[in-house]
């Protein structure tokens, strides 16, 4: 039997969606398609998507996937488009499933310390809503003011408070998702404990939209700390700051965050900051013992740092954190950032920093580095001329050496941004043939026709 021409299948899909979705859900406007074709990674797909479905309810997702599955048409789930690895890029003929309009907080229980939300809820908005009940949503990605919960779940996003509270997966209790054929599945539970069956919630978290489309999430909330204390220390070198960060853990202090910013990033954010030192380490302790822990950290850092500032005032703390939060916007003003996201054992952080500097010099490619020091997660960022149609070979070669470095040091290609399209060629090197093959077979079980975010992750 001869397959139907692609144009016929595309027209058939558009006709079915126009028939079965409410009239405001489907668009083929070229301006809308262009805006939904890429994400914050700057990766540029080949061609344009076929259409965008603006989902508002789970039923919109089930209808869309049922038809796309029947016709074997690729579907790219999308939230706010803040992803940094190309995971939401939509190429020629694909159907974008925009979930940003599913943005309701369905439930917020102070007694059970949980929230049930749709995937389009902005991360910071959930945190603010929880705050009215004396609670907070602990994951704190740098993009919290823009990124959606669904996108955070898709990449298992990390953030500034990972050191103490873990990544997104540690706050996801349960999920509602739609499989490729339109089947709705519910995983997990509303309780903190639970080990019935395989942990499908953890499997879907971080799967980058390749196994199911998340339509709601049950999330763990935590009490707002009774106190916080924040320190900012400047150092003569980035390696010295990395070495100093080890001392915090060895002293038995578990900070809520410990963020490192190198000199070139400080220069991009504000030249005045660069004048204070070649690296900035920001540490925040929270809870009833915050002041005591911060005093311990200050004593540890004082002989190693150029300067150490401490505050227990939340507003002043945000000023100290501003350099870290403003890092990526500052680099985006310089050009197109290729944002890497490796993680290494914490004890090898300084070694990784030294090697990255050598890679930068060897390829004559500027690399700007920030890091979640407390969990060994580095973001070496290569900035290139945005007018170039493709990344220069030197940039790709430097990136490849950085990934190889992470694996050589016992680390990983990605700590929180996901594989997307930018890192696929290195995935097999990390996973090994047996695990890589097993993951491909899992993909086939969830998505036998390969329509969900094809070309991503594996």
NUNU-892598 format. One record per atom (N, C-alpha, C): y negated, x, z; residue in one letter. Coordinates in steps of 0.001 Angstrom, whole numbers, plus 500000, padded with zeros to 6 digits. Layout:
BEGIN
YXZa
...
END
This chain:
BEGIN
501196500845500000x
500000500000500000x
498750500883500000x
497852500644499100x
496639501453498981x
495644501071500058x
495060502089500722x
494067501825501767x
492803501263501152x
492145500390501901x
490891499802501421x
489817500871501356x
488941500836500327x
487849501804500264x
487021501760501533x
486465502932501909x
485723503024503162x
484535502070503191x
483856501940502047x
482693501039502021x
483113499596502278x
484298499225501785x
484794497865502011x
485124497654503478x
485755498642504087x
486100498542505502x
484835498473506351x
483839499289506021x
482574499267506762x
481912497909506662x
481882497363505466x
481274496047505272x
482047494971506026x
483374495102506023x
484203494141506745x
483919494199508242x
483813495430508783x
483517495572510201x
482156494982510540x
481152495294509756x
479815494743510028x
479830493221509973x
480582492662509040x
480664491210508941x
481315490589510167x
482389491199510636x
483075490680511819x
482200490783513071x
481498491907513217x
480634492083514381x
479459491112514339x
478897490924513151x
477778489974513015x
478233488555513340x
479474488261513023x
480029486922513296x
480313486714514779x
480853487745515452x
481402487551516794x
480502488025517931x
479431488755517615x
478506489200518656x
477240488343518634x
476565488197519771x
475264487518519761x
474321488213518772x
473350487514518220x
472541488047517121x
471704489273517447x
471405489497518724x
470562490653519072x
471367491907519393x
472679491873519170x
473522492991519588x
473722494058518511x
473652493702517254x
474009494614516171x
472781494990515353x
472640496287515049x
471528496719514207x
471980497805513249x
471396497788512054x
471597498846511062x
470256499442510641x
469231499202511429x
467897499735511138x
467965501267511092x
467514501911510000x
467614503370509880x
466955504133511028x
465821503641511522x
465136504324512626x
465987504288513897x
466638503156514137x
467505503023515314x
468731503915515158x
469296503951513962x
470471504799513720x
470137506268513974x
468983506707513469x
468593508108513646x
468416508449515118x
467843507516515888x
467611507761517318x
468904507809518114x
469957507198517581x
471236507143518289x
472270508121517723x
471859509015516828x
472813509906516181x
473091511175516974x
472188511551517881x
472363512803518605x
472033512606520077x
472232513677520855x
471908513614522278x
471012514796522624x
470849515088523905x
469899516117524320x
470381517530523998x
471620517656523541x
472139518970523168x
471443519516521931x
470879518618521134x
470274519037519879x
471276519212518761x
472575519013519041x
473602519111518005x
473343518052516942x
473461518459515685x
473142517554514582x
474406517204513815x
474845515957513879x
476067515572513183x
475836515461511685x
476936515429510942x
476851515220509504x
476656513737509221x
475612513391508504x
475388512015508122x
474857511157509249x
474826509849508991x
474298508894509958x
475372507889510338x
475266507323511559x
476218506274511939x
476041505032511083x
477064504209511082x
477055502971510310x
476146501923510935x
476227501781512259x
475481500739512962x
475482501057514448x
474655500326515176x
474605500438516633x
474858499063517225x
475793498999518173x
476006497780518952x
475344497984520309x
474407497113520650x
473729497175521941x
474458496250522911x
475427496800523637x
476247495982524532x
475430495518525733x
475644494282526127x
475014493725527333x
476041493268528361x
477251492997527917x
478315492526528795x
479635493155528350x
480639493090529217x
481947493637528876x
482498492997527606x
482222491703527417x
482726491000526234x
482224491633524942x
480996492167524941x
480487492837523749x
481325494073523426x
481766494755524466x
482571495964524285x
483961495603523770x
484577494582524353x
485931494207523929x
485941493737522477x
484952492943522100x
484870492464520712x
484706493641519753x
483804494538520089x
483524495689519227x
484760496557519047x
485418496887520147x
486578497769520056x
487765497086519379x
487937495818519614x
489053495114518972x
488947495198517444x
487750494966516933x
487571495024515477x
487625496455514956x
487011497376515674x
487011498770515230x
488433499335515231x
489224498955516234x
490609499423516322x
491424498885515155x
491256497617514860x
492016497009513769x
491703497677512436x
490442498077512257x
490016498666510986x
489978500189511012x
490399500789512158x
490441502248512313x
489069502900512095x
488052502299512657x
486702502829512525x
486301503584513798x
485721504763513677x
485344505554514857x
484218504917515651x
484332505002516984x
483332504433517889x
482851505530518841x
481539505661518972x
480943506652519860x
480230505931521003x
480797505942522226x
480100505338523367x
478884506193523731x
477824505513524199x
476572506222524458x
475824505565525601x
475194506404526447x
474331505908527504x
472884506213527182x
472279507105527967x
470868507453527748x
470697508595526758x
471788509216526334x
471682510318525389x
471189511611526009x
471387511782527331x
470924513004527995x
472004514077528044x
473147513829527427x
474233514805527439x
473832516106526773x
474439517205527221x
474024518532526782x
475103519274525997x
476179518580525635x
477267519262524929x
477613518618523590x
476823517645523160x
477111516984521890x
478124515872521999x
478409515420523211x
479420514390523394x
479040513022522881x
477750512766522670x
477311511452522181x
476793511516520754x
477087512591520036x
476646512660518642x
477503511736517784x
476855511081516833x
477534510082515996x
477313510415514534x
478383510800513851x
478290511240512471x
478485510116511464x
478713510509510242x
478788509604509098x
479810508485509323x
479349507226509200x
480238506082509235x
480711505638510595x
480271506294511651x
480729505899512986x
479906504729513519x
480476504045514489x
479816502920515135x
479392503358516529x
478092503291516813x
477604503673518139x
477665502454519054x
478269502632520217x
478336501571521219x
477378501949522340x
476178501394522289x
475111501724523231x
475274500867524488x
475551501525525622x
475814500834526879x
474608500832527810x
473478501349527356x
472321501477528241x
471771500122528688x
472045499075527915x
471582497738528296x
472442497059529341x
473607497638529646x
474443497120530744x
473976497824532015x
472876497351532560x
472161498115533591x
471964497358534898x
472931496531535258x
472810495768536495x
473573496423537645x
472966496396538814x
473689496712540046x
474333495408540492x
475635495290540351x
476337494031540587x
476537493744542068x
476669494797542855x
476893494629544298x
476465495895545013x
475896495746546187x
475602496894547036x
475933496497548467x
477012497053548999x
477506496682550327x
477182497783551330x
476295497454552270x
475973498423553322x
477146498602554279x
477886497525554529x
479011497607555464x
480138498502554933x
480464498317553651x
481536499113553056x
481024500410552424x
479726500593552423x
479089501783551860x
479572502035550429x
479377501012549593x
479741501138548188x
478812500293547324x
478800500627546053x
478055499844545067x
478953499616543862x
478800498451543223x
479470498168541959x
478371498046540910x
478427498889539894x
477326498949538929x
477869498966537511x
477011498543536591x
477319498670535173x
476967500083534710x
477488500516533557x
477334501925533160x
475918502335532796x
475053501374532453x
473701501724532040x
472713501887533173x
473147501728534412x
472253501908535556x
471801503370535619x
470488503576535744x
469958504928535860x
470327505496537235x
470752506735537255x
471255507360538481x
470251507266539624x
468999507628539362x
467983507616540417x
467686506203540901x
467837505204540033x
467571503817540443x
468644503332541408x
469885503736541192x
470931503396542159x
470638504052543497x
470217505309543464x
469906506027544696x
468783505328545452x
467752504871544717x
466638504164545375x
467104502846545967x
467932502101545241x
468437500826545753x
469275501043547002x
470089502082546995x
470903502380548175x
470019502763549355x
468901503418549065x
467991503862550119x
467429502735550946x
467300501553550364x
466787500403551128x
467768499951552199x
469003500415552119x
470039500103553113x
470369501320553976x
469531502351553906x
469805503564554670x
470924504401554086x
471234504195552792x
472315504905552124x
471774505664550917x
472623506474550312x
472242507124549067x
473469507375548206x
473220507545546918x
474268507952545983x
474181509470545905x
475182510153546414x
475086511592546650x
474948512446545392x
475688512178544296x
475514513033543118x
474058513051542650x
473573514257542323x
472152514426542038x
471960515342540832x
472381514906539632x
472153515753538457x
470662515943538215x
470306517059537595x
468892517337537334x
468265516252536468x
469092515534535705x
468604514461534827x
468643513100535504x
468711513045536844x
468921511777537559x
467903510711537200x
466675511098536882x
465634510119536553x
465856509480535184x
466743510066534367x
466963509584533004x
468407509202532727x
469335509922533298x
470744509751532939x
471331508493533559x
472386507975532918x
473037506760533397x
474315507087534155x
474716506147534982x
475965506305535730x
477148506467534772x
477165505686533701x
478258505796532739x
478340507173532118x
477189507745531777x
477169509085531224x
477601510117532243x
477167509945533494x
477600510853534564x
479115510817534727x
479686509615534659x
481142509480534792x
481838510105533586x
481290509916532404x
481915510449531189x
482079511957531246x
481109512657531830x
481187514126531885x
481567514650533261x
481810513743534216x
482025514158535605x
480863515048536048x
479655514532535887x
478438515307536122x
478386515857537537x
477752516999537652x
477583517627538960x
476185517391539482x
475447518475539644x
474087518336540123x
473792519218541305x
472638518985541905x
472139519880542935x
472904519761544246x
473393518567544596x
474021518391545908x
475536518574545891x
476072519166544793x
477528519350544691x
478087520204545814x
477287521138546286x
477786522096547274x
478426521399548464x
477831520297548894x
478316519595550078x
479011518285549745x
478556517603548692x
479029516239548442x
479929516103547217x
480155517210546502x
481059517159545376x
480405516634544111x
481217516536543064x
480749516072541765x
480920514556541673x
480614514002540505x
480670512545540338x
482027511974540724x
483112512644540319x
484461512139540613x
484656511865542107x
484007512647542954x
484175512482544397x
483471511243544934x
482672510589544100x
481984509362544514x
482441508133543748x
483454508289542875x
483960507146542099x
485234506630542745x
485173505383543235x
486336504762543870x
487197503996542874x
486557503371541899x
487296502566540932x
486479502322539680x
487153501921538608x
486494501705537330x
487034500468536634x
486168499839535853x
486620498890534834x
486325499542533501x
487343499587532641x
487155500198531330x
487846499377530271x
487453499607529033x
488056498913527895x
488755499947527028x
490039499744526793x
490806500656525959x
490428500478524493x
490934501360523645x
490546501366522238x
490849500046521533x
491894499355521959x
492262498099521286x
491577496878521884x
490665497089522851x
489943495974523453x
490536495477524752x
491611496082525207x
492230495688526477x
491389496166527651x
491105495272528606x
490346495623529804x
491312496102530879x
491028497276531459x
491847497802532546x
490958498058533760x
491550497904534935x
490825498195536176x
491625499221536957x
490948500259537398x
491614501346538108x
490977501524539486x
491719502167540371x
491168502502541677x
491093501319542612x
490096501357543507x
490043500382544600x
488672500407545253x
488500499599546285x
487247499570547042x
487354500348548354x
488499500915548614x
488704501648549855x
488540503153549601x
488193503884550640x
488046505326550500x
489409505973550259x
490447505476550940x
491799505974550745x
492565505077549787x
493597505649549135x
494450504863548258x
495207505758547306x
496538505686547333x
497351506562546483x
498414505795545710x
498191504500545480x
499157503715544723x
499073504070543243x
500187504504542681x
500220504818541260x
499494506104540918x
499461506421539632x
498749507602539166x
497245507381539294x
496508508453539438x
495062508351539655x
494341508246538311x
494352507047537749x
493699506827536463x
492173506907536572x
491649506607537754x
490203506708537952x
489742508148537736x
490459509080538340x
490112510490538177x
490321510949536748x
491341510417536071x
491609510798534688x
490480510338533765x
490011509113533962x
488947508597533104x
487609509272533392x
487414509679534650x
486173510360535002x
486193511768534415x
485280512031533517x
485253513316532836x
485939513303531489x
486416512139531033x
487152512076529761x
486228511927528553x
484926511909528762x
483924511967527698x
484052510836526669x
484450509657527134x
484519508509526233x
485653508565525238x
486634509429525458x
487734509569524508x
488963508751524874x
489018508217526090x
490180507450526537x
489880505969526732x
488674505635527142x
488273504249527390x
486752504210527476x
486211503005527354x
484767502805527511x
484538502161528872x
483821502845529748x
483581502351531100x
482570501204531058x
482927500075531700x
482022498921531732x
481541498576533138x
482178499123534172x
481622499030535521x
482307500079536390x
481624500432537481x
482152501458538381x
481901501049539819x
482903501256540661x
482765501073542103x
482537502452542701x
481372502638543320x
480922503965543733x
480752504059545236x
481104505189545749x
480933505454547178x
479481505832547479x
478924505229548516x
477595505588549007x
477740506293550351x
476726507049550720x
476767507792551983x
475468507570552743x
475487507701554060x
474263507528554834x
473213508576554445x
471958508148554429x
470869509101554219x
470845510056555410x
470807511367555200x
470808512305556322x
469629512060557262x
469853512237558543x
468790511996559523x
467693513043559419x
468000514195558828x
466992515247558689x
467388516178557552x
466401516842556966x
466650517889555983x
465743519073556293x
466182520229555895x
465360521440556009x
465600522265554755x
464526522720554131x
464609523370552827x
463981524758552883x
464624525714552235x
464121527080552172x
463976527509550716x
462954528297550437x
462774528918549125x
462583530404549344x
463451531205548743x
463398532656548914x
463298533329547558x
462364534286547426x
462211535064546199x
462854536436546379x
463457536949545289x
464188538212545328x
463729539126544196x
464039540400544344x
463650541372543326x
464523541290542079x
465770540833542228x
466664540658541081x
467495539392541258x
467986538872540140x
468839537698540181x
470163538019540861x
470684539233540599x
471933539639541237x
471789539685542756x
470623540157543232x
470398540220544682x
470388538822545284x
469801537883544559x
469784536501545044x
471197535919545064x
471999536235544030x
473381535755543993x
474190536340545147x
474019537634545381x
474721538272546500x
474304537634547824x
473023537341547980x
472529536739549220x
473136535360549446x
473405534635548341x
473960533288548498x
475347533316549132x
476109534433548929x
477428534509549554x
477324534503551071x
476273535139551564x
476127535282553014x
476045533932553707x
475529532936553005x
475392531602553601x
476767531030553922x
477673531083552951x
479021530568553186x
479773531365554218x
479601532684554181x
480305533516555155x
479846533235556590x
478612532739556726x
478086532419558060x
478542531045558534x
479313530341557719x
479826529028558113x
478862527886557871x
477790528135557123x
476819527082556809x
477210526433555484x
477288525101555461x
477579524356554237x
476299523638553808x
475501524249552940x
474243523618552545x
474479522434551622x
473523521520551604x
473605520411550654x
473392520915549240x
472536521920549086x
472321522525547781x
471915523976547953x
472215524772546938x
471774526167546872x
471590526479545396x
470332526514544957x
470000526629543537x
469335527960543233x
469756528591542140x
469221529876541712x
468497529738540378x
467338530358540267x
466560530345539035x
466135531779538730x
466359532231537481x
466018533624537185x
464560533774536742x
464124535025536612x
462728535320536305x
462232534710535007x
462960534838533887x
462493534223532645x
462285532711532749x
463147532027533509x
462957530582533705x
461697530331534538x
461507531107535596x
460296530960536410x
459050531160535566x
459088532139534675x
457953532396533786x
457670531190532905x
458747530544532415x
458583529374531545x
458037528182532309x
458461528035533564x
457982526914534382x
456534527132534803x
456256528323535343x
454913528650535830x
454825530160536047x
454010530869535300x
453916532330535461x
453601532772536888x
452923531939537645x
452607532292539029x
453890532454539841x
454880531616539568x
456162531716540266x
456842533044539956x
456754533476538698x
457389534738538310x
456765535927539037x
455483535837539347x
454809536930540033x
455353537137541448x
455983536116542020x
456487536222543390x
457832536926543471x
458526537032542347x
459820537694542354x
460571537442541073x
461692538145540897x
462490538029539678x
463562536952539777x
463664536304540918x
464636535219541095x
464225534363542279x
464582533093542207x
464286532140543281x
465579531482543724x
465821531475545027x
466963530776545620x
466417529680546525x
466760528432546211x
466346527297547025x
467574526738547737x
467502526619549041x
468622526137549864x
468143524949550678x
468965523903550726x
468626522744551554x
469806522409552445x
469534522262553733x
470530521823554709x
470181520402555126x
471193519597555428x
470884518236555863x
471809517801556988x
471439516700557630x
472204516197558762x
471540516540560079x
472202516169561151x
471623516364562482x
471358517829562796x
472148518721562219x
471968520142562496x
471182520882561441x
470404520158560621x
469717520780559491x
468801521917559918x
468007521696560951x
467039522713561376x
467744523974561867x
468827523789562623x
469571524932563141x
470209525714561989x
470817524993561047x
471447525658559910x
470409526392559069x
469253525763558854x
468204526399558057x
467692527665558737x
467595527615560045x
467155528812560781x
468158529948560609x
469441529601560603x
470480530606560375x
470346531209558983x
470148530338557992x
469992530814556614x
468755531705556495x
467664531291557111x
466435532085557053x
466651533490557625x
467385533569558733x
467662534877559342x
468515535750558410x
469450535124557716x
470307535858556795x
469528536378555589x
468610535555555086x
467900535900553862x
466710536822554098x
466124536756555263x
464881537498555537x
464967538978555172x
466020539714555584x
466054541134555246x
466396541421553790x
466820540414553053x
467258540606551673x
466226540144550649x
465360539217551063x
464422538584550141x
463028539198550245x
462215538949549210x
460808539359549240x
460022538427550147x
460252537119549988x
459600536111550836x
460590534989551123x
460401534303552246x
461192533124552596x
460248532058553147x
460267530874552533x
459489529735553029x
460455528664553524x
460073527980554593x
460921526920555151x
460081525691555455x
460644524518555181x
459955523281555541x
460966522209555916x
460572521330556821x
461372520154557160x
460715518887556641x
459644519044555869x
458928517903555308x
459496517579553917x
459979516352553685x
460594516007552397x
459664516218551208x
458375515897551359x
457436516071550254x
457270517550549906x
457168518384550929x
457069519817550689x
458356520365550097x
459478519784550476x
460766520208549915x
460805519975548410x
460271518837547967x
460248518545546529x
459392519550545781x
458329520022546424x
457498521061545804x
458318522336545623x
459107522695546632x
459940523895546549x
461026523744545478x
461493522510545282x
462550522261544295x
462009522052542889x
460694521955542755x
460095521610541460x
460452522619540377x
460523523894540735x
460854524909539730x
462249524686539167x
463197524273540023x
464558524013539545x
464610522758538696x
463981521700539147x
464031520438538401x
463276520542537074x
462262521396537031x
461467521523535812x
461965522564534846x
463105523189535151x
463585524306534327x
463890523880532896x
464720522862532711x
465108522480531357x
463917521968530540x
463069521077531071x
461890520675530285x
461025521861529872x
460895522850530749x
460091524024530418x
460716524807529268x
462028524952529272x
462706525686528205x
462685524904526902x
462735523579526985x
462657522764525771x
461302522908525092x
460279523259525857x
458965523510525250x
458936524830524478x
459863525732524788x
459922527029524098x
460704526958522792x
461616526010522673x
462446525922521481x
463622524996521720x
464671525177520920x
465882524363521066x
466854525083521986x
467142524518523164x
468061525191524080x
469527524913523727x
470315525974523712x
471766525848523673x
472217526083525105x
472577525008525793x
472765525053527241x
474231525234527582x
474561526397528101x
475934526660528497x
476153526207529941x
477404526091530308x
477730525457531590x
479039526019532119x
479052527307532366x
480282527917532859x
480311527885534382x
481504528021534940x
481648528175536388x
482623529305536641x
482325530087537664x
483178531211538053x
483415531131539555x
484444531808540071x
484598531865541530x
483303532370542163x
482930531778543282x
481639532107543894x
481490533597544172x
482599534254544496x
482534535673544818x
482207536538543604x
482275535940542397x
482042536715541183x
480757536290540473x
479918535548541177x
478681535050540578x
477767536198540147x
477540537160541019x
476652538280540679x
477206539085539507x
478530539262539478x
479165539970538369x
478931539234537055x
479059537914537085x
478820537115535885x
477377537261535412x
476443537259536351x
475026537397536011x
474770538734535310x
475352539811535834x
475176541133535214x
475742541157533794x
476924540572533621x
477552540555532299x
476753539716531307x
476216538602531760x
475409537751530874x
474168538508530401x
473561539264531309x
472390540054530915x
472781541082529847x
473956541698529992x
474417542670529004x
474698542003527658x
475277540809527682x
475554540065526444x
474240539735525741x
473247539318526501x
471930538999525951x
471335540212525239x
471406541365525888x
470844542579525292x
471628543015524064x
472945542900524118x
473802543362523017x
473538542588521730x
473278541294521860x
473058540452520677x
471586540190520402x
470709540764521225x
469272540552521086x
468943539055521070x
469577538337522001x
469391536890522141x
468880536623523554x
467699536021523699x
467210535745525055x
468076534704525754x
468440534993526997x
469239534061527789x
468498533783529091x
468258532502529356x
467604532045530578x
468693531467531475x
468732531882532737x
469856531479533591x
469400530765534847x
470022529618535100x
469901528905536362x
471321528676536879x
471455528406538158x
472810528286538706x
472837527418539947x
473942526689540097x
474284526056541366x
475054527120542141x
474336527902542922x
474928529102543513x
476083528793544451x
476022527667545152x
477030527384546165x
478383527032545567x
478427526655544279x
479732526374543679x
480004527212542433x
479234528289542225x
479527529222541146x
479295528684539751x
478488527627539620x
478236526981538327x
476958527549537711x
477121528274536609x
475999528927535930x
475606528187534672x
474300528138534413x
473791527601533155x
473023528696532419x
473731529534531636x
473037530495530786x
472534529759529535x
471246529747529316x
470640528923528270x
470036529812527197x
470537529687525975x
470011530406524823x
468998529491524128x
467799529981523902x
466756529175523264x
466508529731521866x
466602528854520854x
466431529286519467x
465305528497518805x
464896528969517658x
463832528333516884x
464289526931516458x
463562525882516850x
464002524519516516x
463916524192515031x
463197524998514249x
463064524720512820x
464298525150512028x
465162525940512647x
466361526394511950x
467346525258511759x
467942525188510590x
468888524115510307x
470188524242511080x
470549525478511448x
471769525709512217x
471533526864513174x
472384526947514180x
472234528004515166x
472515529366514521x
471702530376514817x
471950531711514272x
473311532244514731x
473925533097513891x
475223533674514232x
475170534435515548x
474054535148515778x
473935535931517020x
474025535029518243x
473449533819518151x
473501532888519276x
474926532429519529x
475668532118518449x
477054531689518599x
477926532817519153x
477672534039518679x
478458535171519170x
478206535411520656x
476925535297521068x
476603535461522488x
477259534367523315x
477205533129522810x
477826532017523532x
479326532237523671x
479967532683522589x
481398532929522642x
481762533987523674x
480951535035523761x
481220536075524757x
480997535570526179x
480031534677526349x
479787534091527672x
480979533239528097x
481542532462527167x
482721531653527489x
483915532550527821x
484097533603527029x
485199534530527294x
485027535191528658x
483780535509529001x
483489536088530313x
483920535150531431x
483577533861531302x
483937532892532339x
485444532861532553x
486191532839531455x
487644532788531579x
488195534087532157x
487623535214531762x
488090536497532272x
487882536627533778x
486821535999534283x
486527536065535710x
487257534987536508x
488156534251535846x
488916533213536541x
488182531903536633x
487228531665535703x
486411530461535741x
486760529471534655x
485766528676534250x
485977527586533305x
484832527505532306x
485117526897531150x
484125526736530087x
483011525770530459x
483323524804531312x
482320523798531662x
482565523291533076x
481505523305533876x
481605522823535242x
481167521386535399x
480275520901534462x
479738519558534661x
479173518902533407x
478975519632532332x
478363519046531139x
479379518491530160x
480625518913530271x
481645518458529342x
481791519388528151x
482836519145527375x
483141519955526189x
482348519466524987x
482318518130524781x
481612517564523634x
482088518164522332x
481124518532521484x
481454519214520230x
481206520713520320x
480365521139521235x
479900522525521241x
480948523521521735x
481956523060522501x
482896524004523115x
484348523773522700x
484575522890521742x
485957522526521409x
486797523723520967x
486199524663520257x
486988525764519712x
487528526696520790x
487002526580522029x
487466527454523106x
488387526740524104x
488573525422523938x
489325524647524926x
490767525143525070x
491423525386523953x
492828525815524010x
492978527133524758x
491972528002524678x
492037529278525382x
492101529075526893x
491385528074527386x
491398527821528829x
492644527053529257x
493000526014528510x
494092525145528947x
495470525760528757x
495654526544527717x
496985527040527376x
497727525994526552x
498727526417525765x
499380525493524821x
500080524309525469x
500743524516526595x
501491523403527211x
500552522317527715x
499534522702528484x
498587521724529026x
497755521092527926x
497386521891526912x
496597521347525806x
497406520286525062x
498674520574524814x
499527519605524137x
499720518339524952x
499890518480526267x
500049517323527140x
498803516446527104x
497623517076527120x
496394516294527078x
496243515567525747x
496647516176524669x
496602515491523376x
497531514272523358x
498695514396524002x
499613513258524057x
499050512140524921x
498322512489525998x
497660511471526812x
496620510723525980x
495881511453525180x
494891510827524305x
495553509809523385x
496711510153522844x
497421509254521930x
497898507988522636x
498244508087523913x
498688506907524663x
497516505933524840x
496359506445525221x
495202505587525451x
494564505114524145x
494624505934523120x
493873505671521888x
494732506079520693x
495783505308520397x
496763505737519392x
496194505905517987x
495104505218517677x
494522505358516343x
493347506338516302x
493041506932517452x
492038507989517486x
490630507557517151x
490245506351517577x
488907505859517210x
487844506185518253x
488248506498519492x
487263506674520558x
486694508089520569x
485421508194520241x
484693509467520249x
485488510586519599x
485935510385518360x
486748511414517714x
485968512706517517x
486695513813517552x
486065515108517361x
485409515660518600x
485619515026519749x
485001515469520996x
486088515904521992x
485713516747522916x
486496517133524075x
487696518014523755x
488760517466523197x
489977518256522927x
489989518831521515x
END
